[in-house]
Amino acid sequence: MILLVHMLLGALIGSKINNIFFAIILAFLSHYFLDTFPHIEYPIENIVKKQWRKALPDFSRVILDFCLGILLIALLSNNHPIIYICAFFAILPDGFSILDLIFKNKLLREHSKFHQEKIHTMKNKKFSKFWRISSQVVAGIICIILLKI
C-alpha cells in the first residue's frame, strides 16, 4: 500500500480518537490492517538491491508519496499535532522495512519477515492491477471523506 493511504488512515485515527496513546497504537496497527488487502506498490528495487547510484528514482517516489500525504492531511484536517503523529506511526512499519534494507539488524529483519510473509498475504494471490489499485483508491477516498466530517 502506498504511504499516502497509510498516512490518511493514521490521520483519520488521530482526528477521531481522543486518547493519544490509544490513537498512536491504532494508527500503527492500521498499517498492518491496510496491508492485508490486495494492493500495488511502486518499485523500489534499487533500494532493495542496494544499488545506491540508481536509487534516486526510488527515493523520489517515496518522498513524493510522503509529501503528498502531508499536503492532503494539511488541507483536509484541523492540523492538530496528534494527527501528524498518528500519520507518522501509520507508516512506521514501512520505515522499519526500509531501515532493514539499509542496516542489518535482527529485530528489523524479524519485523520485515513478519510484515512481508504474515501481513502481505494477498501479495502472491492473483488479483488484477485494477483491483490492487482500486483497493487503495477506495481506502483513500473513505479516509478523505471521514477526515472532512
Phi, psi and omega in degrees: 000141181288157183301321183308312183293318177300317181294320179297317179293319176299317178296319178300314179299315179297331181277340186252337183262124184281333180276115186301314183293318178295320179298317180295316179296315178297320179298315178299312181292334179299332178300312181294323178300309180297325182288351176282343179276152175299133179205169179241148178236149177284155185288140173225036184303323182293326175291314180302318182275001181058037175267076191298328180293335180259000190276355182304315178298324178296310179295325179298318177298316180297314181295317178297316178301313179298313181296321177297321176299313179299316180299312180297319178297318179298322182283330189257346187246177177274005171062029171291145181306324182300330179295317179287325177297315179293323176299319177297313181294333179289338178255356183304320178302323176291326175298319176299321180294320178294316178299324178296326179291327185272312182245124178281122181212135185299316181295316177296321179296316179297319178297315181298319178298314178300312182298313184282321187268327184260328184266313180281051184292336181276354184302321183265001177279156183269099173237141180291161176303324179305311182289325179293323178282319181301321180299322179287320179297313180298314179300317179297316180295317178300315179298318180297313179300313183288332175293326182281344181281000000 
